[in-house]
C-alpha cells in the first residue's frame, strides 16, 4: 500500500496510461515499492467545481506525515505531467487507514 484511485473525464479527451503514471509517481516520490497501486476509472459526469482528474490516495496511518505528503504531491505531479496539463486541474485527497481497516487475501492486515 499506497493505493491511488484516479477518476477522469474521457469527454475531455483524456486517456490515462496507468502504468506510465504509476512509474512517474514512483520516480517523483522516490519510492520504488512494489506495493504501490494505481487504479483509473472513467466517469461520465461531474457537477460543481470541475477537475480533469480527481484522485483518492489511501495510506496506512503508520507512515510519517512528510512521507504521506510527498506521495500525495508526487501523484498530483505525475498525473499532470503524463497528461500534459497543469496541477491546477488535478485534485488529490488523502485518506489515512488505521491498522486493522484493510482486508487482503481474506485476512485483516495489521501494521
N, CA, C and O atoms as a GROMACS GRO file, in nm:
protein
  444
    1UNK      N    1   0.087  -0.115   0.000
    1UNK     CA    2   0.000   0.000   0.000
    1UNK      C    3   0.091   0.121   0.000
    1UNK      O    4   0.182   0.119   0.083
    2UNK      N    5   0.081   0.216  -0.074
    2UNK     CA    6  -0.029   0.307  -0.105
    2UNK      C    7  -0.111   0.265  -0.227
    2UNK      O    8  -0.063   0.200  -0.320
    3UNK      N    9  -0.237   0.305  -0.222
    3UNK     CA   10  -0.329   0.280  -0.332
    3UNK      C   11  -0.392   0.412  -0.372
    3UNK      O   12  -0.447   0.484  -0.289
    4UNK      N   13  -0.384   0.442  -0.501
    4UNK     CA   14  -0.447   0.564  -0.555
    4UNK      C   15  -0.554   0.524  -0.655
    4UNK      O   16  -0.534   0.436  -0.738
    5UNK      N   17  -0.668   0.590  -0.644
    5UNK     CA   18  -0.778   0.568  -0.737
    5UNK      C   19  -0.806   0.702  -0.803
    5UNK      O   20  -0.847   0.797  -0.737
    6UNK      N   21  -0.783   0.710  -0.934
    6UNK     CA   22  -0.798   0.835  -1.009
    6UNK      C   23  -0.915   0.826  -1.105
    6UNK      O   24  -0.924   0.734  -1.187
    7UNK      N   25  -1.006   0.922  -1.093
    7UNK     CA   26  -1.122   0.932  -1.182
    7UNK      C   27  -1.095   1.044  -1.282
    7UNK      O   28  -1.041   1.149  -1.247
    8UNK      N   29  -1.132   1.022  -1.406
    8UNK     CA   30  -1.108   1.123  -1.509
    8UNK      C   31  -1.226   1.128  -1.605
    8UNK      O   32  -1.304   1.034  -1.616
    9UNK      N   33  -1.237   1.241  -1.674
    9UNK     CA   34  -1.345   1.264  -1.770
    9UNK      C   35  -1.294   1.235  -1.912
    9UNK      O   36  -1.219   1.316  -1.966
   10UNK      N   37  -1.332   1.123  -1.972
   10UNK     CA   38  -1.285   1.093  -2.108
   10UNK      C   39  -1.338   1.194  -2.210
   10UNK      O   40  -1.280   1.210  -2.317
   11UNK      N   41  -1.448   1.263  -2.177
   11UNK     CA   42  -1.502   1.364  -2.270
   11UNK      C   43  -1.406   1.481  -2.286
   11UNK      O   44  -1.418   1.559  -2.380
   12UNK      N   45  -1.309   1.495  -2.194
   12UNK     CA   46  -1.207   1.599  -2.205
   12UNK      C   47  -1.092   1.555  -2.296
   12UNK      O   48  -0.992   1.626  -2.309
   13UNK      N   49  -1.105   1.439  -2.359
   13UNK     CA   50  -1.000   1.387  -2.444
   13UNK      C   51  -0.888   1.322  -2.366
   13UNK      O   52  -0.778   1.304  -2.418
   14UNK      N   53  -0.915   1.287  -2.242
   14UNK     CA   54  -0.813   1.231  -2.154
   14UNK      C   55  -0.816   1.078  -2.162
   14UNK      O   56  -0.922   1.016  -2.154
   15UNK      N   57  -0.701   1.021  -2.177
   15UNK     CA   58  -0.682   0.878  -2.163
   15UNK      C   59  -0.561   0.860  -2.072
   15UNK      O   60  -0.455   0.917  -2.097
   16UNK      N   61  -0.577   0.782  -1.968
   16UNK     CA   62  -0.469   0.762  -1.873
   16UNK      C   63  -0.404   0.625  -1.895
   16UNK      O   64  -0.472   0.522  -1.895
   17UNK      N   65  -0.273   0.626  -1.914
   17UNK     CA   66  -0.195   0.503  -1.917
   17UNK      C   67  -0.149   0.479  -1.773
   17UNK      O   68  -0.052   0.539  -1.728
   18UNK      N   69  -0.220   0.392  -1.703
   18UNK     CA   70  -0.197   0.373  -1.560
   18UNK      C   71  -0.053   0.334  -1.529
   18UNK      O   72   0.004   0.382  -1.431
   19UNK      N   73   0.007   0.249  -1.610
   19UNK     CA   74   0.144   0.205  -1.583
   19UNK      C   75   0.243   0.321  -1.595
   19UNK      O   76   0.335   0.333  -1.514
   20UNK      N   77   0.224   0.406  -1.696
   20UNK     CA   78   0.313   0.522  -1.711
   20UNK      C   79   0.299   0.619  -1.594
   20UNK      O   80   0.399   0.669  -1.542
   21UNK      N   81   0.175   0.645  -1.553
   21UNK     CA   82   0.153   0.734  -1.439
   21UNK      C   83   0.213   0.673  -1.312
   21UNK      O   84   0.277   0.743  -1.234
   22UNK      N   85   0.192   0.543  -1.292
   22UNK     CA   86   0.248   0.476  -1.175
   22UNK      C   87   0.401   0.487  -1.173
   22UNK      O   88   0.460   0.517  -1.070
   23UNK      N   89   0.464   0.463  -1.287
   23UNK     CA   90   0.610   0.473  -1.294
   23UNK      C   91   0.658   0.614  -1.265
   23UNK      O   92   0.757   0.634  -1.194
   24UNK      N   93   0.588   0.714  -1.319
   24UNK     CA   94   0.624   0.854  -1.294
   24UNK      C   95   0.603   0.888  -1.146
   24UNK      O   96   0.684   0.958  -1.086
   25UNK      N   97   0.493   0.838  -1.088
   25UNK     CA   98   0.463   0.862  -0.948
   25UNK      C   99   0.574   0.806  -0.859
   25UNK      O  100   0.620   0.873  -0.767
   26UNK      N  101   0.616   0.682  -0.887
   26UNK     CA  102   0.724   0.621  -0.810
   26UNK      C  103   0.851   0.704  -0.820
   26UNK      O  104   0.921   0.727  -0.721
   27UNK      N  105   0.880   0.750  -0.941
   27UNK     CA  106   1.001   0.828  -0.965
   27UNK      C  107   0.997   0.960  -0.887
   27UNK      O  108   1.093   0.994  -0.818
   28UNK      N  109   0.886   1.033  -0.896
   28UNK     CA  110   0.875   1.163  -0.830
   28UNK      C  111   0.870   1.151  -0.678
   28UNK      O  112   0.916   1.240  -0.606
   29UNK      N  113   0.813   1.040  -0.629
   29UNK     CA  114   0.802   1.019  -0.484
   29UNK      C  115   0.928   0.956  -0.426
   29UNK      O  116   0.942   0.943  -0.304
   30UNK      N  117   1.020   0.916  -0.514
   30UNK     CA  118   1.142   0.845  -0.471
   30UNK      C  119   1.103   0.722  -0.390
   30UNK      O  120   1.159   0.694  -0.284
   31UNK      N  121   1.005   0.650  -0.442
   31UNK     CA  122   0.954   0.530  -0.375
   31UNK      C  123   0.935   0.423  -0.481
   31UNK      O  124   0.852   0.438  -0.570
   32UNK      N  125   1.011   0.316  -0.472
   32UNK     CA  126   1.003   0.211  -0.572
   32UNK      C  127   0.935   0.087  -0.516
   32UNK      O  128   0.973  -0.027  -0.546
   33UNK      N  129   0.833   0.110  -0.434
   33UNK     CA  130   0.764  -0.001  -0.370
   33UNK      C  131   0.679  -0.079  -0.470
   33UNK      O  132   0.609  -0.021  -0.552
   34UNK      N  133   0.687  -0.210  -0.461
   34UNK     CA  134   0.601  -0.296  -0.542
   34UNK      C  135   0.460  -0.300  -0.485
   34UNK      O  136   0.370  -0.360  -0.544
   35UNK      N  137   0.440  -0.238  -0.369
   35UNK     CA  138   0.310  -0.235  -0.304
   35UNK      C  139   0.224  -0.119  -0.354
   35UNK      O  140   0.106  -0.111  -0.318
   36UNK      N  141   0.279  -0.030  -0.436
   36UNK     CA  142   0.203   0.084  -0.487
   36UNK      C  143   0.106   0.037  -0.595
   36UNK      O  144   0.141  -0.042  -0.682
   37UNK      N  145  -0.017   0.089  -0.588
   37UNK     CA  146  -0.121   0.052  -0.684
   37UNK      C  147  -0.188   0.178  -0.735
   37UNK      O  148  -0.216   0.270  -0.657
   38UNK      N  149  -0.215   0.183  -0.865
   38UNK     CA  150  -0.288   0.294  -0.927
   38UNK      C  151  -0.406   0.236  -1.004
   38UNK      O  152  -0.388   0.152  -1.092
   39UNK      N  153  -0.524   0.282  -0.970
   39UNK     CA  154  -0.647   0.240  -1.037
   39UNK      C  155  -0.703   0.361  -1.108
   39UNK      O  156  -0.708   0.469  -1.050
   40UNK      N  157  -0.746   0.345  -1.234
   40UNK     CA  158  -0.807   0.456  -1.305
   40UNK      C  159  -0.949   0.419  -1.345
   40UNK      O  160  -0.979   0.303  -1.377
   41UNK      N  161  -1.036   0.519  -1.344
   41UNK     CA  162  -1.177   0.500  -1.380
   41UNK      C  163  -1.226   0.620  -1.458
   41UNK      O  164  -1.207   0.734  -1.418
   42UNK      N  165  -1.289   0.592  -1.570
   42UNK     CA  166  -1.354   0.699  -1.646
   42UNK      C  167  -1.489   0.727  -1.582
   42UNK      O  168  -1.560   0.634  -1.543
   43UNK      N  169  -1.524   0.853  -1.570
   43UNK     CA  170  -1.654   0.892  -1.515
   43UNK      C  171  -1.733   0.964  -1.623
   43UNK      O  172  -1.676   1.026  -1.713
   44UNK      N  173  -1.864   0.956  -1.614
   44UNK     CA  174  -1.948   1.014  -1.719
   44UNK      C  175  -1.995   1.155  -1.688
   44UNK      O  176  -2.027   1.230  -1.780
   45UNK      N  177  -2.001   1.191  -1.561
   45UNK     CA  178  -2.049   1.324  -1.525
   45UNK      C  179  -1.973   1.380  -1.407
   45UNK      O  180  -1.920   1.306  -1.323
   46UNK      N  181  -1.968   1.512  -1.402
   46UNK     CA  182  -1.909   1.582  -1.289
   46UNK      C  183  -1.985   1.713  -1.277
   46UNK      O  184  -1.999   1.786  -1.375
   47UNK      N  185  -2.032   1.744  -1.158
   47UNK     CA  186  -2.103   1.869  -1.135
   47UNK      C  187  -2.023   1.955  -1.037
   47UNK      O  188  -1.938   1.903  -0.964
   48UNK      N  189  -2.050   2.082  -1.035
   48UNK     CA  190  -1.978   2.172  -0.944
   48UNK      C  191  -1.843   2.210  -0.998
   48UNK      O  192  -1.823   2.216  -1.120
   49UNK      N  193  -1.750   2.236  -0.908
   49UNK     CA  194  -1.614   2.273  -0.950
   49UNK      C  195  -1.556   2.161  -1.034
   49UNK      O  196  -1.563   2.044  -0.997
   50UNK      N  197  -1.501   2.198  -1.146
   50UNK     CA  198  -1.452   2.099  -1.243
   50UNK      C  199  -1.302   2.070  -1.225
   50UNK      O  200  -1.221   2.162  -1.213
   51UNK      N  201  -1.270   1.942  -1.224
   51UNK     CA  202  -1.132   1.894  -1.227
   51UNK      C  203  -1.122   1.794  -1.341
   51UNK      O  204  -1.216   1.720  -1.368
   52UNK      N  205  -1.008   1.792  -1.407
   52UNK     CA  206  -0.988   1.693  -1.512
   52UNK      C  207  -0.963   1.556  -1.453
   52UNK      O  208  -1.002   1.454  -1.510
   53UNK      N  209  -0.898   1.553  -1.336
   53UNK     CA  210  -0.871   1.427  -1.267
   53UNK      C  211  -0.892   1.447  -1.117
   53UNK      O  212  -0.845   1.544  -1.058
   54UNK      N  213  -0.965   1.353  -1.057
   54UNK     CA  214  -0.988   1.352  -0.912
   54UNK      C  215  -0.930   1.221  -0.858
   54UNK      O  216  -0.969   1.112  -0.900
   55UNK      N  217  -0.835   1.234  -0.765
   55UNK     CA  218  -0.767   1.115  -0.711
   55UNK      C  219  -0.790   1.103  -0.561
   55UNK      O  220  -0.790   1.202  -0.488
   56UNK      N  221  -0.807   0.979  -0.519
   56UNK     CA  222  -0.814   0.945  -0.378
   56UNK      C  223  -0.692   0.858  -0.348
   56UNK      O  224  -0.671   0.756  -0.413
   57UNK      N  225  -0.614   0.899  -0.250
   57UNK     CA  226  -0.493   0.827  -0.213
   57UNK      C  227  -0.512   0.768  -0.074
   57UNK      O  228  -0.538   0.841   0.022
   58UNK      N  229  -0.500   0.637  -0.063
   58UNK     CA  230  -0.517   0.568   0.064
   58UNK      C  231  -0.382   0.523   0.117
   58UNK      O  232  -0.305   0.456   0.048
   59UNK      N  233  -0.354   0.562   0.242
   59UNK     CA  234  -0.226   0.530   0.304
   59UNK      C  235  -0.248   0.477   0.445
   59UNK      O  236  -0.345   0.515   0.511
   60UNK      N  237  -0.158   0.390   0.492
   60UNK     CA  238  -0.168   0.343   0.631
   60UNK      C  239  -0.124   0.453   0.728
   60UNK      O  240  -0.041   0.537   0.694
   61UNK      N  241  -0.182   0.452   0.847
   61UNK     CA  242  -0.151   0.557   0.944
   61UNK      C  243  -0.012   0.547   1.005
   61UNK      O  244   0.027   0.634   1.083
   62UNK      N  245   0.062   0.443   0.972
   62UNK     CA  246   0.197   0.428   1.027
   62UNK      C  247   0.301   0.509   0.948
   62UNK      O  248   0.416   0.519   0.989
   63UNK      N  249   0.260   0.568   0.836
   63UNK     CA  250   0.353   0.648   0.758
   63UNK      C  251   0.367   0.786   0.821
   63UNK      O  252   0.271   0.841   0.874
   64UNK      N  253   0.486   0.840   0.814
   64UNK     CA  254   0.509   0.975   0.866
   64UNK      C  255   0.442   1.077   0.775
   64UNK      O  256   0.422   1.054   0.656
   65UNK      N  257   0.406   1.190   0.835
   65UNK     CA  258   0.335   1.296   0.762
   65UNK      C  259   0.413   1.341   0.638
   65UNK      O  260   0.354   1.361   0.532
   66UNK      N  261   0.544   1.357   0.650
   66UNK     CA  262   0.623   1.403   0.537
   66UNK      C  263   0.622   1.301   0.423
   66UNK      O  264   0.618   1.340   0.306
   67UNK      N  265   0.625   1.171   0.457
   67UNK     CA  266   0.617   1.066   0.354
   67UNK      C  267   0.482   1.072   0.284
   67UNK      O  268   0.474   1.064   0.161
   68UNK      N  269   0.376   1.086   0.362
   68UNK     CA  270   0.241   1.092   0.306
   68UNK      C  271   0.224   1.212   0.214
   68UNK      O  272   0.168   1.201   0.105
   69UNK      N  273   0.273   1.327   0.258
   69UNK     CA  274   0.262   1.448   0.177
   69UNK      C  275   0.342   1.436   0.047
   69UNK      O  276   0.298   1.482  -0.058
   70UNK      N  277   0.459   1.373   0.056
   70UNK     CA  278   0.543   1.354  -0.063
   70UNK      C  279   0.472   1.265  -0.165
   70UNK      O  280   0.474   1.295  -0.285
   71UNK      N  281   0.411   1.156  -0.119
   71UNK     CA  282   0.337   1.068  -0.209
   71UNK      C  283   0.218   1.140  -0.271
   71UNK      O  284   0.188   1.122  -0.389
   72UNK      N  285   0.152   1.222  -0.193
   72UNK     CA  286   0.034   1.294  -0.241
   72UNK      C  287   0.072   1.397  -0.348
   72UNK      O  288   0.009   1.402  -0.453
   73UNK      N  289   0.171   1.478  -0.321
   73UNK     CA  290   0.211   1.579  -0.420
   73UNK      C  291   0.275   1.514  -0.543
   73UNK      O  292   0.257   1.562  -0.655
   74UNK      N  293   0.349   1.406  -0.522
   74UNK     CA  294   0.409   1.336  -0.637
   74UNK      C  295   0.302   1.278  -0.728
   74UNK      O  296   0.317   1.279  -0.850
   75UNK      N  297   0.192   1.229  -0.670
   75UNK     CA  298   0.082   1.177  -0.752
   75UNK      C  299   0.021   1.288  -0.836
   75UNK      O  300  -0.006   1.268  -0.954
   76UNK      N  301  -0.002   1.403  -0.776
   76UNK     CA  302  -0.057   1.518  -0.850
   76UNK      C  303   0.033   1.555  -0.968
   76UNK      O  304  -0.016   1.577  -1.079
   77UNK      N  305   0.162   1.563  -0.943
   77UNK     CA  306   0.257   1.600  -1.049
   77UNK      C  307   0.269   1.490  -1.155
   77UNK      O  308   0.281   1.520  -1.273
   78UNK      N  309   0.267   1.364  -1.113
   78UNK     CA  310   0.277   1.253  -1.209
   78UNK      C  311   0.158   1.253  -1.304
   78UNK      O  312   0.175   1.239  -1.425
   79UNK      N  313   0.038   1.270  -1.251
   79UNK     CA  314  -0.083   1.273  -1.334
   79UNK      C  315  -0.077   1.392  -1.430
   79UNK      O  316  -0.100   1.376  -1.550
   80UNK      N  317  -0.047   1.510  -1.378
   80UNK     CA  318  -0.047   1.628  -1.464
   80UNK      C  319   0.062   1.621  -1.570
   80UNK      O  320   0.038   1.660  -1.685
   81UNK      N  321   0.180   1.572  -1.536
   81UNK     CA  322   0.288   1.563  -1.636
   81UNK      C  323   0.257   1.460  -1.743
   81UNK      O  324   0.279   1.486  -1.862
   82UNK      N  325   0.206   1.345  -1.704
   82UNK     CA  326   0.175   1.241  -1.802
   82UNK      C  327   0.060   1.282  -1.895
   82UNK      O  328   0.056   1.239  -2.010
   83UNK      N  329  -0.031   1.364  -1.845
   83UNK     CA  330  -0.145   1.406  -1.927
   83UNK      C  331  -0.123   1.541  -1.993
   83UNK      O  332  -0.202   1.583  -2.077
   84UNK      N  333  -0.016   1.610  -1.956
   84UNK     CA  334   0.021   1.733  -2.024
   84UNK      C  335  -0.060   1.857  -1.985
   84UNK      O  336  -0.082   1.944  -2.069
   85UNK      N  337  -0.102   1.865  -1.860
   85UNK     CA  338  -0.167   1.987  -1.816
   85UNK      C  339  -0.124   2.022  -1.674
   85UNK      O  340  -0.058   1.943  -1.606
   86UNK      N  341  -0.162   2.141  -1.630
   86UNK     CA  342  -0.120   2.195  -1.501
   86UNK      C  343  -0.180   2.116  -1.384
   86UNK      O  344  -0.286   2.054  -1.398
   87UNK      N  345  -0.112   2.120  -1.270
   87UNK     CA  346  -0.163   2.056  -1.150
   87UNK      C  347  -0.291   2.122  -1.100
   87UNK      O  348  -0.361   2.064  -1.018
   88UNK      N  349  -0.324   2.240  -1.149
   88UNK     CA  350  -0.449   2.304  -1.106
   88UNK      C  351  -0.571   2.226  -1.152
   88UNK      O  352  -0.682   2.249  -1.103
   89UNK      N  353  -0.554   2.135  -1.247
   89UNK     CA  354  -0.664   2.054  -1.299
   89UNK      C  355  -0.675   1.918  -1.230
   89UNK      O  356  -0.758   1.835  -1.266
   90UNK      N  357  -0.590   1.897  -1.129
   90UNK     CA  358  -0.586   1.768  -1.058
   90UNK      C  359  -0.606   1.794  -0.909
   90UNK      O  360  -0.542   1.882  -0.852
   91UNK      N  361  -0.694   1.717  -0.847
   91UNK     CA  362  -0.707   1.723  -0.702
   91UNK      C  363  -0.678   1.583  -0.648
   91UNK      O  364  -0.725   1.483  -0.700
   92UNK      N  365  -0.598   1.580  -0.541
   92UNK     CA  366  -0.562   1.453  -0.477
   92UNK      C  367  -0.601   1.465  -0.330
   92UNK      O  368  -0.551   1.552  -0.258
   93UNK      N  369  -0.690   1.377  -0.286
   93UNK     CA  370  -0.734   1.374  -0.147
   93UNK      C  371  -0.676   1.250  -0.081
   93UNK      O  372  -0.678   1.141  -0.138
   94UNK      N  373  -0.625   1.269   0.039
   94UNK     CA  374  -0.557   1.160   0.109
   94UNK      C  375  -0.646   1.106   0.220
   94UNK      O  376  -0.700   1.182   0.301
   95UNK      N  377  -0.661   0.975   0.223
   95UNK     CA  378  -0.733   0.907   0.331
   95UNK      C  379  -0.635   0.821   0.408
   95UNK      O  380  -0.557   0.745   0.349
   96UNK      N  381  -0.640   0.833   0.539
   96UNK     CA  382  -0.549   0.758   0.624
   96UNK      C  383  -0.624   0.640   0.686
   96UNK      O  384  -0.730   0.658   0.747
   97UNK      N  385  -0.570   0.521   0.668
   97UNK     CA  386  -0.633   0.398   0.717
   97UNK      C  387  -0.562   0.349   0.843
   97UNK      O  388  -0.439   0.340   0.847
   98UNK      N  389  -0.639   0.317   0.942
   98UNK     CA  390  -0.585   0.263   1.067
   98UNK      C  391  -0.553   0.115   1.051
   98UNK      O  392  -0.609   0.046   0.965
   99UNK      N  393  -0.464   0.068   1.134
   99UNK     CA  394  -0.432  -0.075   1.138
   99UNK      C  395  -0.560  -0.153   1.164
   99UNK      O  396  -0.640  -0.118   1.251
  100UNK      N  397  -0.579  -0.259   1.086
  100UNK     CA  398  -0.698  -0.341   1.100
  100UNK      C  399  -0.814  -0.300   1.012
  100UNK      O  400  -0.918  -0.366   1.012
  101UNK      N  401  -0.799  -0.192   0.935
  101UNK     CA  402  -0.906  -0.143   0.848
  101UNK      C  403  -0.893  -0.192   0.705
  101UNK      O  404  -0.964  -0.146   0.616
  102UNK      N  405  -0.801  -0.285   0.681
  102UNK     CA  406  -0.777  -0.339   0.548
  102UNK      C  407  -0.786  -0.491   0.554
  102UNK      O  408  -0.734  -0.554   0.647
  103UNK      N  409  -0.851  -0.549   0.455
  103UNK     CA  410  -0.853  -0.694   0.440
  103UNK      C  411  -0.781  -0.726   0.309
  103UNK      O  412  -0.818  -0.674   0.204
  104UNK      N  413  -0.680  -0.809   0.317
  104UNK     CA  414  -0.605  -0.852   0.198
  104UNK      C  415  -0.587  -1.003   0.207
  104UNK      O  416  -0.553  -1.056   0.312
  105UNK      N  417  -0.611  -1.070   0.096
  105UNK     CA  418  -0.603  -1.217   0.093
  105UNK      C  419  -0.694  -1.281   0.198
  105UNK      O  420  -0.664  -1.387   0.252
  106UNK      N  421  -0.807  -1.214   0.225
  106UNK     CA  422  -0.905  -1.268   0.318
  106UNK      C  423  -0.873  -1.251   0.465
  106UNK      O  424  -0.942  -1.305   0.550
  107UNK      N  425  -0.767  -1.173   0.496
  107UNK     CA  426  -0.726  -1.157   0.635
  107UNK      C  427  -0.711  -1.008   0.668
  107UNK      O  428  -0.669  -0.928   0.585
  108UNK      N  429  -0.744  -0.975   0.791
  108UNK     CA  430  -0.723  -0.838   0.841
  108UNK      C  431  -0.573  -0.811   0.841
  108UNK      O  432  -0.493  -0.894   0.883
  109UNK      N  433  -0.537  -0.692   0.792
  109UNK     CA  434  -0.396  -0.652   0.789
  109UNK      C  435  -0.371  -0.555   0.903
  109UNK      O  436  -0.438  -0.452   0.916
  110UNK      N  437  -0.274  -0.589   0.986
  110UNK     CA  438  -0.231  -0.501   1.096
  110UNK      C  439  -0.088  -0.459   1.071
  110UNK      O  440  -0.006  -0.538   1.024
  111UNK      N  441  -0.058  -0.335   1.103
  111UNK     CA  442   0.079  -0.287   1.090
  111UNK      C  443   0.122  -0.218   1.216
  111UNK      O  444   0.235  -0.170   1.226
   0.00000   0.00000   0.00000
